[in-house]
Amino acid sequence: MATIKFVDDDLTVNAAVGQNLRDIAQNEGSTIPFGCELGVCGTCLSRVQAPEGAISSMEEQEKETLEALGAEVDCRLVCQCRVEKDDDITITSAH
């Protein structure tokens, strides 16, 4: 199991490989806001710290949205991230 820490919510949960971070956040009561859930609106922009390979790589839509937002290098759209291996993942608001 991966360990997901939602810093702003003081919430730590376990997650299985393959789970979407959006689903985990919503199911566990995180306050991360979500809008379109398609990687377009940028509402769920967060700083995500994880070892290489612990979460899914960015697809083109997410890259385009992050570029348009001028997001920092450690930012991801939570709705577009999936747990890829058992490791520690930390999520903090980027707003």
N, C-alpha and C positions, 0 to 999 in steps of 0.2 A: 504494500500500500504506500502511496505517496502521502506526504504530510503537507497540507495546504494551510498557510497562516494568512488570515485576513487582518492585517495590522490595525487598520482603522476601527475594526469591530472587536478587537481583542478576542478573536475567534480562531481556533485551530481545529482542523478536521482531517480525517483520513479520506483518501480517494483512490479508486481503482484506476489502473491504466485504461485509457480509452474514454474516460469521462471528460466532458466539456467543463471548463472552469465556470462558465455562465450557469450551467445547471447546478453545479456544486454551490456556487454563491447563492443562487435563488433558493435552493432546497434547505440550506443551512442557516438562512436568515441574515446573510450579509447585506449591508446597506449600499453596495455598489449599484449605481443606477444603470439601467439598460433601456435602450430605445428601440432601434430597428432590429437588433440581434443578427444583423447580416454583415457587419463590418463596414458600414457606410457612414453612420451618423457620428461616431466617435464618443458617444455618451459614456461608454464603459472604459474609457482610456484610463489605464492604471500603470504603475511601475511594477513590473513583474521580475523578480529575481529568482533565477533557477539555474542549476548547472546545465551545461550544454546537453541537449538531447532530452531534458526532463519534460519539456513541453513541445508541442508541435511547432514546426517552422512556419514562418509567415507566408501566406499566399498573396497573390498579386493585389487583390482588393484591399487587404489590410495594409500592405505597404503603401498603396496610393492614398488611403485615408490618413495614415500616420504622417506621410509627407505633407499632405494638404493642411494638417493640423499643426505642422511644425513641431511634432512631438520629439522628446528626447530619446536617445538611443535605447534606454532601458524600458521604454514604454511599449505596451501592447494593448490590443483591444481584447478584453477578457472574454467576450463572446466568441472570439475566434481561436481561443487556446484550448488545447486538449492535452491531458496528462499522457505522456509517452513512456515514462518509466518511474519506478519507485524512487522518489527523492524528495528533498525539501523544496517547496515552492512558496515564496513570500510575495504577497500582493498588497500594495499601498496605493492610495488615491494619488492621481496625478493632476487633479483639479485644484 
